[in-house]
Amino acid sequence: MNFDGGRHSFSAPNQPCSPDNLVDTSAALGRTARVPMLWLYAENDQFYGPDLAQRMFAAYSAGGAPAQLHVLPPFRPNGHNTVMLAPADTWFPSVEPFLEKLGLPTKTVIEAPLFAELPIPPGAVAACQEAFADYLANPDDAKAFAVSTGGHCGIGVGRTAPEAREPALMKCKINTRGEDCRLYAVGQKLAGD
């Protein structure tokens, strides 16, 4: 499965690195891929909007790769990372039939741990209060949440919680136009715990 995949720059929204190269790379991968693939992109993904996602998908599938593209409804101001941050009922209706068709499990095998109950960052602006609620709703531990002195924020994800720290701080810094940022939460705990 491809969850809003590509290569982007953190410098500005809607500024992916070399979109034509992304399309060319998708075409090259599609010429040899024979495993069914599901692509999920949000309608309001600010790194890979529907037009670029459609171009990459068309190039990928033109080589004979068996694939489906689902454009998900908008999520928050930037739908990038919808699968990581949005409730599962936002994206799982697209994933479940794909997995079932492949004979793969779609039901809960083990119960996930309860969501952490952490306080909203003091002084967080409304958008960051919403972002923190989304952060808490994601049971993954490979995430971090940074806040600025002015109440702005950034979320980072990675393969591990330590790997998510730097992207959270970097996104916070970009969102604040230079305010100091610090980690507020890492995984399911406050950063100081």
NORTAFEN-V192352 format. One record per residue. N is the residue number from 1. RES is the residue in one letter. PSI is psi in whole degrees, 0 to 359 (* if undefined). OMEGA is omega as a letter, one per 30 degrees, with the letter a starting at -180 (* if undefined). Layout:
BEGIN
N/RES/PSI/OMEGA, N/RES/PSI/OMEGA
END
This chain:
BEGIN
1/M/144/l, 2/N/108/l, 3/F/101/l, 4/D/50/a, 5/G/155/l, 6/G/200/l, 7/R/119/a, 8/H/170/l, 9/S/141/l, 10/F/4/a, 11/S/326/a, 12/A/149/l, 13/P/153/l, 14/N/31/l, 15/Q/62/l, 16/P/150/l, 17/C/124/l, 18/S/69/a, 19/P/325/l, 20/D/325/l, 21/N/325/l, 22/L/318/l, 23/V/315/l, 24/D/318/l, 25/T/319/l, 26/S/318/l, 27/A/316/a, 28/A/317/l, 29/L/321/a, 30/G/336/a, 31/R/336/a, 32/T/348/a, 33/A/134/l, 34/R/4/l, 35/V/133/l, 36/P/142/a, 37/M/142/l, 38/L/127/l, 39/W/129/l, 40/L/123/l, 41/Y/144/l, 42/A/146/l, 43/E/329/a, 44/N/29/l, 45/D/120/a, 46/Q/357/l, 47/F/320/a, 48/Y/84/l, 49/G/173/a, 50/P/325/a, 51/D/312/l, 52/L/319/l, 53/A/317/l, 54/Q/318/l, 55/R/314/l, 56/M/317/a, 57/F/316/l, 58/A/318/l, 59/A/319/a, 60/Y/311/a, 61/S/340/l, 62/A/334/l, 63/G/4/l, 64/G/2/l, 65/A/130/l, 66/P/113/a, 67/A/158/l, 68/Q/144/l, 69/L/129/l, 70/H/124/l, 71/V/116/a, 72/L/157/l, 73/P/160/l, 74/P/144/l, 75/F/121/a, 76/R/189/a, 77/P/328/l, 78/N/114/a, 79/G/0/l, 80/H/139/a, 81/N/25/l, 82/T/317/a, 83/V/327/l, 84/M/327/a, 85/L/334/a, 86/A/156/l, 87/P/148/a, 88/A/330/a, 89/D/354/l, 90/T/321/a, 91/W/337/a, 92/F/330/l, 93/P/337/l, 94/S/327/a, 95/V/319/a, 96/E/309/a, 97/P/329/l, 98/F/312/l, 99/L/318/l, 100/E/319/a, 101/K/331/l, 102/L/0/a, 103/G/23/a, 104/L/154/a, 105/P/147/l, 106/T/356/a, 107/K/160/l, 108/T/126/l, 109/V/319/l, 110/I/153/l, 111/E/131/l, 112/A/153/l, 113/P/155/l, 114/L/149/l, 115/F/147/l, 116/A/146/l, 117/E/90/a, 118/L/147/l, 119/P/149/l, 120/I/140/l, 121/P/129/l, 122/P/134/l, 123/G/6/a, 124/A/137/l, 125/V/163/a, 126/A/316/a, 127/A/325/l, 128/C/332/l, 129/Q/317/l, 130/E/317/l, 131/A/323/l, 132/F/324/l, 133/A/318/l, 134/D/318/l, 135/Y/312/a, 136/L/328/a, 137/A/344/l, 138/N/114/a, 139/P/356/a, 140/D/143/l, 141/D/347/a, 142/A/62/a, 143/K/161/l, 144/A/152/a, 145/F/122/l, 146/A/148/l, 147/V/154/l, 148/S/169/l, 149/T/336/l, 150/G/6/l, 151/G/8/l, 152/H/175/a, 153/C/174/l, 154/G/143/l, 155/I/136/l, 156/G/145/l, 157/V/155/l, 158/G/191/l, 159/R/335/l, 160/T/163/l, 161/A/314/l, 162/P/326/l, 163/E/337/a, 164/A/346/a, 165/R/308/a, 166/E/314/l, 167/P/324/l, 168/A/314/l, 169/L/319/a, 170/M/315/l, 171/K/323/l, 172/C/314/a, 173/K/318/l, 174/I/317/a, 175/N/341/a, 176/T/353/a, 177/R/42/l, 178/G/357/l, 179/E/155/l, 180/D/139/l, 181/C/151/l, 182/R/156/l, 183/L/133/l, 184/Y/317/l, 185/A/146/l, 186/V/124/a, 187/G/231/a, 188/Q/18/a, 189/K/157/l, 190/L/147/a, 191/A/328/a, 192/G/351/a, 193/D/*/*
END
